[in-house]
Amino acid sequence: MFSTILVAIDGSEISKSAFYKALDLAKAEKADLHTIYVVESGIMAPGPVDATWELIYQRLETEGRDVMAELVEDGKQKGVTVTSHLDVGHAGDTILKTAASIGCDLIVMGSLGKTKLDRLLLGSVSSHVVNYAKTNVMIVKN
């Protein structure tokens, strides 16, 4: 039914739940599984980047790499190869761009990100993806 699945990860518990649902589905369908972690560029100030913003970016990038490394290992233990992607940009647009570039036929993501403040400041990434995706989208709720 599905051959390539992309799951959006932000380090939250709901995104990890989405990953494990996608992992089970990928194993059952013998599908390729990809993860994506997007460092949201909307939190970066326009103009020159000072040391504080650089430290925040580095922390988010490190968190993304650490979370994805853990999930890649969990996939390996279940016999599923997981390809990870780390990018910077508008989260919703970047997820959609990656989905198109890998030819995925299912995007899996959590219903909410890390904080309600993120939703207020950045808009709902899941809503954006649902509205603009050219493929199937599965939203995982708590």
Secondary structure, DSSP 8 states (H G I E B T S, - for coil): --SEEEEEE-SSHHHHHHHHHHHHHHHHHT-EEEEEEEEEGGGS-SSS--HHHHHHHHHHHHHHHHHHHHHHHHHHHTT--EEEEEEEE-HHHHHHHHHHHHT-SEEEEESS-S-HHHHHHH--HHHHHHHH-SSEEEEE--
